């Protein structure tokens, strides 16, 4: 028989709880208007009822409850629903390091270590450790699967030129944008017309992978021209590069590569090319890290010192792209 638990329901602005535990009918007010705080209150309350002491809360919290607390705290949602569907109401105290690794193998039997780590181990551990920070369970440390690092060829200015000559204006501008700003594909696809100021040669990039922060990217002349030549409406909330997801851009991307007869590079190779080209242009590692929005790398900072403050340094690689071969200069659009 399934173990009975307390459930919550809203009455007015405040969440209440009710249920039957060990033959006792339990009900009352959590005193919280926030659902996340109410769930936390109920988890502790249920543990106290079952065990008669606060220590019980560390053994009764379920993964489903922990996942809700995690989401209520506005933590990253990627893969959370996937692991929540797997663990369901498993008590957190039963989820061991070995169990998490086995879950990764079960859900991704043929996947490489990087996928197992990213999609199963990282979100599962994050959810449990968030609950641990609330003193609801012990912290969990899980050994990662070995990752085989594949050497990726960086895009070059010549590759970008050839790609743009064989793609639509918005797809070519997307490649140029990633190469000249270091934006990730998800970051580039999220850019709206309201984020772009062609006259000031600036764009806002939301750095979703490292916590939702923003950075302002400088737009070299070649990129300004490429974006200006994207036809169609320019509603402030409209996507500049039109594609809604990585998958919708993937096949047009590969088709353009085939037409151009160039090396089959991924979206990320453009970001990789940004870093490589900047370094070859003499820009120090710290500045490249800053301009490309990479996560803090303390060993890089301690080795190379402080970053330069000039955020127009992308011009050093942007001037290598000959836009005359691919696009029509759109001064009128830039001015407007």
N, C-alpha and C positions, 0 to 999 in steps of 0.2 A: 504494500500500500504506500502511495506517495506520502512523503513527509509533509505535514501541513505547516503553512507559514503565514505570517501576518501579511496582509495586503493594505495598500493605502488608497484613500479616496479623498476627493476634495469636497469640502463643505464651506461654501463662501470663499474666502481668500486663504483659508488654512487647510492643510492636509491632515486627515485623521487616519487611524489604523483600526483594523479589526481582524479577527480570526480566532481559531481554536487551537490551543497548544496543550498537549498532554491532558486532554479532557477539560481544560479551562477555557472558557469563552473570554477573549480579551478584546477590549476596544478602548479608544481614547483619542486624544488630540496630540499631534506631534508638536504643536506650537509653532510650526514653520509654514510660511507661505511658499517657500522655494522647494520644488520637488526633490532636488538633490539632497538638501539638508533633511527633508522628511524621510527619505530612504535611508540615510545614514542613521537617523534617530531610531527608525524601526529595526534596523539591523542590530543595533546595540540593545534595544529593548527586548527583542526576541531572544538574544543570547543571555541576557540577564534572567529572563523568565525560565529558560531551559536549565541554566546552570547555577543561577542564584548568585552570580558574581560577575563583575565586569570582565574578568579574564575570559569568560565564555564567548565574548564577542569575537575573539580571535579564531574560534573554531566553527562558527555558524555562518559566517558571511559566504554567500554564494558568488560564483563568477558573474552571474547575471546582475546581481546587485552591485558588484564592484564595477561592472561595465557601465551601468547607469550613472553611478557616481562619477566615473571618469568622463562621460559625455556631458554631464551636468556642469562639470568644471571647464567645459569648452576646450578640452584637449583635442589633439588631432584625431579625426574620425577614420582615417584610412585603415582599412582591414579590421576595424573594431567589430563590425557586424559579422564578419566572417568567423573570427575566433569566438565571439559570443554565441554564435549558432552551434559551434562545436562543443564548447564547454557547458553551455546552458546553465543548469542549476547545480553544477558540481561544486561542492564546498571548496573554498579556496585553499584550505589547509591540506586538501588531498592532491592539489596540483603541485607536483614536484618538478624539479629541473628535468629529470628523466622523462616525466610524463609530457612535458612541453615539447621536448625533442622528438618523442614518439608521435605526438600530434602533427608535427611538421612533416614527418615521414609519411604518415597516414594520409594527410591532405595533399601532399605533393610528392608522391612516390618517385617520379622521374625528374623532379626539378633540381637545379643546382643548389648549392649551399646558400648562395646569396638570396635566392627566392625564399627558401625556407626561413632564413633569418629575418628577412624583411616583412614577410606576410604573416608569419605565425609567432616566432619567438619574440620579436620586438614588441608587437602590440599586446601580446599576452602578458609579458613581463611588465610593460608600462601600466597596464590596468591594475595588476596586482600591487605593484609598488606605489601606485597612487593611493590605493586603499591602505597600504602600510603607512603612508605618510599621514593618514587620518587616524592612525593607531587602531585599525580594524583587523589587521593581520600582519604576519611577519613579512619582511622583504624577501624577494625571490631573485636569485641570480642564476641565469641559465647560460651554459656554455654554447657558444655559437658554432655552427657548422663551418668547416674550412671553406674559404672562398678562393676560387681560381680567378685571378685577375687577368683579363684579356687586354692585350695591348690594342688600343684603338688609334686608328690613323686620324690625325686632325684635319679638318677642312682647311683649305688654303684660299687665298684671294682668287687664284686662278680657277679653283674648283667652284667657288661661289659665282664667278662670272659666267662660267659655262652652264651652271645650273639655272641661273636667272634667264639666260638666253633661250632656255628650252622649257620654261614653266610659265604659268599664268602670273600676272602682276602681283597678286596677293601672296602666292606661294613663293615667288622669287623674293619678295620683300620679307617674308617670314625667315627665309634662310639668311638673308643679309642682316636682319635684325639680330638673330641669335649669334651670328659671327662677329658683329661689331659691338654688341653689348654684353655678350657672355650669358644671355638669358637662357634658362632651361626651356624646353618645349612647352611645359605646362604654364610657365610664367609668361612666355611670349603669346600663347593663345588666349591668355586672360586679359591682355592689353586691350583697352577700349579707346575709341576716338577721344573720349574725355581725358584719357591719360596722356595723350600726345599733344605737344605744342611744337609744330614744325617751325614756326617763326623763331622760337627761342632755342630750338634744336634740343629739346628735352623730352623724356618719356618717364612715366612712373612704372616701375616694375615691382609687383608684389611677390615677395620671396616666400611662397607657400611652403617650401621644403624646410625652411629654418624658422618657422614660427609665425608666419604672417607679417613679417616686417616689410618695409618698403625701401626702395632705393631709387634715386633719380639718375637715369642714364643719359649720357651725352649722345647725341645723334650726329655722326660724321656726315659730310655732304652727300656721299653716295647713298646713305641710308635715308636721308631726308628726301632725296629725289625718288628713291624706290617706293617709299610710303606715299609720297604725293601723287604718284602715278597709279595708285590703286583706285579703280573706278567705283562708282556707286555711292549710295547714301552714307553720310557720316554722322549718324546720330551719336550723341555723347556716350550712350551705353552700348553702342554697337561694337562688335569685335572687329578690330582693325584687320586681322588676317583671316577672318570669316570662319575658320574651322572651330568647331565646338569642343572637340577632343583630339587626343593623340591619334586615335584610331581613324577618325575621318580624314586626317591629313596624311596618314601613312601611305595609302595607295597612290594618290596624286604625286606624292614625294618620290616614290619609287619609279613611277611612270616617267617623270621628268628626268631622273637619272638615266633611265634606259634610252630616252631620246637623245640626251647629251652624250651618251657613250662614255661616261666618267665613272670613277670608282664608286661602288655602292656604299655610301657613308650614311650613318644614322643622323637623326636630329642632334643627338648629343655631340656628334663630331664637330658641329659648328661651335658649340660652347668650348669644346676642347681646343678647337682652332683659334678661338679668341685668346685663350691663355698662352698657347704656343706662339702665336704671332706677336703678341704683346711682349713676351719675354725675349723673342728674337729681335724685337725692335728696341731693346735696351731698357724696357720698363722693369723695375724691380719687383720681386715676388710679392712683397707686402702690398704694393699698389695694385697689382693684378688681382690679388685676393680681395681687396676692397672693392675695386671697380666691377668685378664679376659677381660679387655677392656670395662668395664662398663662406662656409662656416668658419668660425675662429680656429686658427691653427697656431697655437702658442709657440710651437717649436719654430715655425716660420718667422713669427714676429721677433722672437729672441735672437734669431740668427741674422736677420736682415734689417732690423731696426724699424723706424717709423715710415709709414706710407707718405708719398708725396700728395699734396692736396689738389693737384690739377686734374679735374675729372674730364678734361677734353683730350686726354692722351689717346683715346681711341682713334683720333684723326690720323695717328701714325700708321695705322693699318687700313683705315677706311679709304685713304687716298690712292691705294693700290688698285681699287676696283674701278674699271673703266665703264662707267654707266652709259657712255655714249653707244656702246655696243648693244645694250640691252633695252634701255628705256629712253623715253622722251623727257627732257628737262621740263619740269612743271613749275616754273617760277610763279605763275599766276595763282596756282593752287596754294603754294606755300604762303604767299602774301595774304591770301584770303583766309 
